[in-house]
Amino acid sequence: MILNHVWVAFILLGFGAALVQLALGDVGVFGRVMAGIFDTAKTGFDISLGLVGVMSLWLGVMRIGEQAGVIQLFARALAPFFDRLFPGVPRGHPAAGSMVMNFSANMLGLDNAATPLGLKAMRELQALNPRKDTASDAMVTFLVLNTAGITLIPTSVIALRQAIAVEQGFTGFNGADIFLPTLLATFISFTAGLVAVAAWQRINLLCAPVLLFFAGFMGLTGALYAWLSTYPPARMAELVGLLGSGAVVSVIALFVAAGAWRRINVYECFVEGAREGFDVAVRIIPYLIAMLVAISIFRTTGGMDALIRLIAAAVAALGLDTRFVPALPVGLMKTLSGSGARGLMVDVLKTYGVNSFEGRLASIIQGSTETTFYVLAVYFGSVDIRKTRHALACGLIADAVGLVGAVAVGYAFYR
């Protein structure tokens, strides 16, 4: 299992770096490592515990949607596209509907809604999986597209930029000015992940359903940008928030209304689905803590900083512009930790300014990349998958291409 090798590498490389620092006279290095280990172990438990409520909510809502037939309608609407990417999932299977809901939540930047919906999809895909300890093709495809998922509106990034702009004294600042560059960067990442999985699994992407999906996405992107760009920054931020929250509440109301119309006891149905939330949240605790602890050791001992310095030296030796290097840690950290990457982005924004090239690029990277190792640990851990096959390789390809794409887009827009 490749996650085993990654986990071992993080810990042993971090331990080796700590020994070097100790030899150089840093007697506090192991104290920092130990503090980081215990802090991240607690963080992993807190994250899992925090998921209990939201998991119960969304699994309850999804059970209503399934019983009312709404999920099946969503699945049938996208059946031609999903048949190409997930040939092992039968038409009309609940897994297709759950994947549609998960992708929709990711596109709207609704992480709290996307995670339980993704876990629900993984449980349903596991029901179709003949080898319960090994990821199926459908699971790998779903996970890679999830880690490289398209985000139409980077809501949290826009909000952070707007708040920091106020601190820095900018008036009339447009925190959503990175909307289109971020969308382009995340589209590059999504395409790279899709192509990597298709090449590995020999999926033909040159077909009408897939091409129509890409054409529809680009049309939707253009229409959304044309609509939002006509408003001033404050109003744009309001509309972005309304779009996300309105979509969530509307879905809940739609499911409940459909269930009532079908004469389903929606309350009992919700409770029945919500009971699963606790079991799923508890099951992911050991997987999440294991990954977060290894990442903490690697980061606390300076492994990430050393990697950044190596990249900066290589770029400078080639005579290339190094202005993107301060934003690079955000992208590298994002594959490991979403909260860590968010902290690094805020640091760049405060150090260089929200309207600087470095600040804008860090925001684009934060809004267009995903926490690959977190998603692998949580999603596969929730269904006890130990052999992840090519999921990590394809996910990292999407991350790497997406990061390069984000830098290229940043230079194209803010050179």
URGI-V598861 format. One record per residue. SS is DSSP state (alpha for helix, beta for strand, coil for the rest). PSI is psi in radians with two decimals (NA if undefined). D_CENTER is the distance of its C-alpha to the mean C-alpha in Angstrom with 1 decimal. Layout:
SS&PSI&D_CENTER  SS&PSI&D_CENTER
//
This chain:
coil&2.21&21.9  alpha&-0.53&19.9  alpha&-0.55&17.9  alpha&-0.79&21.4  alpha&-0.71&22.3  alpha&-0.77&19.3  alpha&-0.80&19.9  alpha&-0.73&23.6  alpha&-0.78&23.1  alpha&-0.81&21.1  alpha&-0.82&23.9  alpha&-0.67&26.9  alpha&-0.71&25.9  alpha&-0.74&25.3  alpha&-0.74&28.6  alpha&-0.74&30.4  alpha&-0.63&29.3  alpha&-0.69&30.5  alpha&-0.70&33.8  alpha&-0.77&34.3  alpha&-0.64&33.7  alpha&-0.72&36.1  alpha&-0.48&38.7  coil&0.06&38.4  coil&0.06&39.3  coil&1.59&36.1  coil&-0.17&37.2  coil&0.05&34.3  alpha&-0.74&31.5  alpha&-0.49&31.5  alpha&-0.72&31.7  alpha&-0.69&28.5  alpha&-0.78&26.8  alpha&-0.73&28.1  alpha&-0.72&27.0  alpha&-0.68&23.5  alpha&-0.86&23.5  alpha&-0.63&24.8  alpha&-0.77&22.6  alpha&-0.56&19.3  alpha&-0.75&20.9  alpha&-0.70&21.6  alpha&-0.76&18.1  alpha&-0.72&16.8  alpha&-0.74&19.5  alpha&-0.70&18.9  alpha&-0.81&15.2  alpha&-0.74&16.4  alpha&-0.67&19.4  alpha&-0.41&17.5  alpha&-0.32&15.7  alpha&-0.87&19.2  alpha&-0.86&20.0  alpha&-0.56&16.9  alpha&-0.77&16.9  alpha&-0.73&20.6  alpha&-0.95&20.2  alpha&-0.57&17.9  alpha&-0.56&19.6  alpha&-0.78&22.8  alpha&-0.73&21.9  alpha&-0.62&20.7  alpha&-0.69&24.0  alpha&-0.79&25.9  alpha&-0.66&24.1  alpha&-0.85&25.0  alpha&-0.55&28.6  alpha&-0.18&29.1  coil&0.08&28.0  alpha&-0.72&25.4  alpha&-0.72&22.5  alpha&-0.61&24.9  alpha&-0.77&25.7  alpha&-0.77&22.1  alpha&-0.73&22.0  alpha&-0.58&25.4  alpha&-0.61&24.5  coil&0.24&21.8  alpha&-0.77&23.8  alpha&-0.69&25.0  alpha&-0.80&21.6  alpha&-0.54&20.2  alpha&-0.61&23.5  alpha&-0.75&23.0  alpha&-0.50&19.5  coil&1.17&20.2  coil&-0.34&24.0  coil&-0.07&24.1  coil&2.06&23.0  coil&2.61&26.1  coil&2.38&26.4  coil&-0.01&26.1  coil&2.50&24.3  alpha&-0.45&22.2  alpha&-0.66&19.2  alpha&-0.77&19.1  alpha&-0.71&19.1  alpha&-0.66&16.3  alpha&-0.67&14.1  alpha&-0.79&15.2  alpha&-0.70&14.5  alpha&-0.83&10.9  alpha&-0.67&10.4  alpha&-0.75&12.5  alpha&-0.70&10.7  alpha&-0.71&7.4  alpha&-0.54&10.0  coil&0.07&11.6  coil&0.45&9.0  coil&1.37&10.0  alpha&-0.72&7.6  alpha&-0.55&10.9  alpha&-0.60&11.8  alpha&-0.70&8.9  alpha&-0.93&8.9  alpha&-0.58&12.7  alpha&-0.65&12.8  alpha&-0.71&10.7  alpha&-0.64&13.1  alpha&-0.76&15.9  alpha&-0.71&15.3  alpha&-0.67&15.3  alpha&-0.66&18.5  alpha&-0.61&20.1  alpha&-0.60&19.3  alpha&-0.55&20.8  alpha&-0.45&23.9  alpha&-0.13&24.4  coil&2.09&23.8  coil&-0.40&27.3  coil&1.73&26.3  coil&-0.31&24.6  coil&-0.01&23.6  beta&2.33&22.3  coil&2.32&19.2  coil&2.95&20.5  alpha&-0.74&19.8  alpha&-0.70&18.1  alpha&-0.78&15.8  alpha&-0.80&14.9  alpha&-0.81&14.4  alpha&-0.79&12.2  alpha&-0.74&9.9  alpha&-0.76&10.0  alpha&-0.48&9.5  alpha&-0.76&6.4  alpha&-0.45&4.9  coil&0.37&6.9  coil&2.58&6.7  coil&2.26&9.1  coil&1.91&8.9  coil&-0.71&12.6  coil&1.88&13.0  coil&1.29&11.2  alpha&-0.88&13.2  alpha&-0.63&12.7  alpha&-0.76&13.3  alpha&-0.75&16.3  alpha&-0.73&17.6  alpha&-0.75&17.6  alpha&-0.70&19.3  alpha&-0.72&21.8  alpha&-0.74&22.7  alpha&-0.57&23.2  alpha&-0.67&25.3  alpha&-0.74&27.5  alpha&-0.63&28.0  coil&0.04&29.0  coil&0.30&31.4  coil&2.27&30.1  coil&2.46&31.4  coil&0.39&30.1  coil&2.42&26.9  coil&1.67&24.3  coil&-0.28&20.9  coil&0.25&19.5  coil&-0.19&21.2  coil&0.16&18.0  alpha&-0.99&16.9  alpha&-0.80&18.2  alpha&-0.70&17.4  alpha&-0.71&13.7  alpha&-0.75&13.9  alpha&-0.71&15.9  alpha&-0.75&13.7  alpha&-0.52&10.5  alpha&-0.67&13.2  alpha&-0.78&14.5  alpha&-0.77&11.3  alpha&-0.78&11.1  alpha&-0.72&14.9  alpha&-0.76&14.9  alpha&-0.73&12.8  alpha&-0.78&15.0  alpha&-0.71&18.1  alpha&-0.80&17.5  alpha&-0.73&17.2  alpha&-0.70&20.1  alpha&-0.72&22.2  alpha&-0.73&21.8  alpha&0.06&22.5  coil&0.90&24.9  coil&2.28&23.4  coil&1.98&25.3  coil&-0.23&23.2  coil&1.16&26.3  coil&2.81&27.1  alpha&-0.81&27.5  alpha&-0.74&24.7  alpha&-0.76&22.0  alpha&-0.65&23.9  alpha&-0.63&24.3  alpha&-0.83&20.6  alpha&-0.71&20.0  alpha&-0.72&23.1  alpha&-0.68&22.1  alpha&-0.78&18.7  alpha&-0.63&20.6  alpha&-0.75&23.2  alpha&-0.71&20.9  alpha&-0.83&19.3  alpha&-0.73&22.9  alpha&-0.71&24.1  alpha&-0.75&21.5  alpha&-0.74&22.0  alpha&-0.62&25.8  alpha&-0.87&25.7  alpha&-0.55&23.8  coil&-0.19&25.6  coil&-0.12&28.9  coil&2.67&28.2  coil&2.85&28.6  alpha&-0.82&25.7  alpha&-0.77&26.4  alpha&-0.65&26.7  alpha&-0.76&23.6  alpha&-0.70&21.5  alpha&-0.77&23.3  alpha&-0.63&22.6  alpha&-0.80&18.8  alpha&-0.70&18.8  alpha&-0.70&21.2  alpha&-0.79&19.2  alpha&-0.94&16.2  alpha&-0.67&18.4  alpha&-0.65&21.0  alpha&-0.76&18.8  alpha&-0.89&17.9  alpha&-0.65&21.6  alpha&-0.69&22.9  alpha&-0.78&21.1  alpha&-0.82&22.6  alpha&-0.69&25.9  alpha&-0.80&25.9  alpha&-0.79&25.4  alpha&-0.76&28.0  alpha&-0.74&30.4  alpha&-0.69&30.1  alpha&-0.74&30.8  alpha&-0.69&33.7  alpha&-0.60&35.1  coil&0.11&35.0  coil&0.73&36.8  coil&2.52&34.2  coil&1.53&34.4  alpha&-0.56&30.9  alpha&-0.88&31.3  alpha&-0.64&32.1  alpha&-0.75&29.4  alpha&-0.82&26.8  alpha&-0.71&28.2  alpha&-0.78&28.2  alpha&-0.63&24.5  alpha&-0.47&23.6  alpha&-0.52&25.6  alpha&-0.40&22.9  alpha&-0.76&20.3  alpha&-0.79&22.2  alpha&-0.76&22.6  alpha&-0.79&18.9  alpha&-0.70&17.9  alpha&-0.64&20.8  alpha&-0.51&20.1  coil&-0.13&16.8  alpha&-0.92&18.5  alpha&-0.65&20.2  alpha&-0.75&17.2  alpha&-0.77&15.0  alpha&-0.72&18.1  alpha&-0.81&19.0  alpha&-0.73&15.9  alpha&-0.64&15.8  alpha&-0.78&19.5  alpha&-0.72&19.5  alpha&-0.71&17.0  alpha&-0.76&19.3  alpha&-0.79&22.4  alpha&-0.70&21.1  alpha&-0.76&20.1  alpha&-0.57&23.2  coil&0.08&25.6  coil&0.19&24.6  alpha&-0.73&22.9  alpha&-0.75&20.2  alpha&-0.71&23.0  alpha&-0.70&25.2  alpha&-0.72&22.7  alpha&-0.77&22.3  alpha&-0.67&26.1  alpha&-0.77&26.6  alpha&-0.74&24.4  alpha&-0.72&26.3  alpha&-0.71&29.6  alpha&-0.73&28.9  alpha&-0.76&27.9  alpha&-0.66&31.0  alpha&-0.50&33.2  coil&-0.05&32.3  coil&0.40&33.4  coil&2.85&30.2  coil&2.25&28.9  coil&0.23&27.0  coil&-0.40&25.8  coil&-0.26&22.2  alpha&-0.73&22.4  alpha&-0.47&21.9  alpha&-0.22&18.4  alpha&-0.68&17.5  alpha&-0.51&16.7  alpha&-0.80&13.7  alpha&-0.72&12.1  alpha&-0.68&13.5  alpha&-0.54&12.6  alpha&-0.57&8.9  coil&-0.38&8.9  coil&-0.76&10.8  coil&2.12&10.2  alpha&-0.76&8.2  alpha&-0.63&11.6  alpha&-0.75&13.5  alpha&-0.67&11.9  alpha&-0.72&12.6  alpha&-0.70&16.1  alpha&-0.67&16.7  alpha&-0.78&15.9  alpha&-0.68&18.3  alpha&-0.74&20.8  alpha&-0.75&20.8  alpha&-0.69&21.3  alpha&-0.52&24.1  alpha&-0.79&25.7  alpha&-0.33&25.8  coil&2.56&25.5  coil&-0.43&23.1  coil&0.20&25.1  coil&2.87&25.3  alpha&-0.79&23.9  alpha&-0.73&22.1  alpha&-0.76&20.6  alpha&-0.74&19.5  alpha&-0.73&18.0  alpha&-0.67&16.0  alpha&-0.73&14.7  alpha&-0.78&13.9  alpha&-0.78&12.0  alpha&-0.66&10.0  alpha&-0.22&9.3  alpha&0.01&8.6  coil&2.95&6.6  coil&2.80&3.6  coil&1.46&5.2  alpha&-0.86&7.0  alpha&-0.64&9.9  alpha&-0.82&8.7  alpha&-0.74&7.2  alpha&-0.81&10.5  alpha&-0.79&12.6  alpha&-0.87&11.7  alpha&-0.84&11.6  alpha&-0.62&14.6  alpha&-0.55&16.3  coil&-0.35&16.5  coil&0.31&18.8  coil&0.65&20.4  coil&2.19&19.4  coil&-0.45&20.8  beta&1.79&21.1  coil&-0.07&17.8  coil&-2.22&19.8  coil&0.27&18.0  alpha&-0.83&14.4  alpha&-0.73&13.8  alpha&-0.83&16.0  alpha&-0.65&14.4  alpha&-0.72&10.9  alpha&-0.56&12.6  alpha&-0.79&14.6  alpha&-0.72&11.8  alpha&-0.82&10.5  alpha&-0.83&14.2  alpha&-0.68&15.2  alpha&-0.68&12.5  alpha&-0.78&13.7  alpha&-0.72&17.2  alpha&-0.69&16.6  alpha&-0.73&15.4  alpha&-0.77&18.5  alpha&-0.75&20.7  alpha&-0.70&19.6  alpha&-0.77&20.2  alpha&-0.64&23.7  alpha&-0.64&24.4  alpha&-0.58&23.9  alpha&0.43&25.0  coil&NA&27.4
//
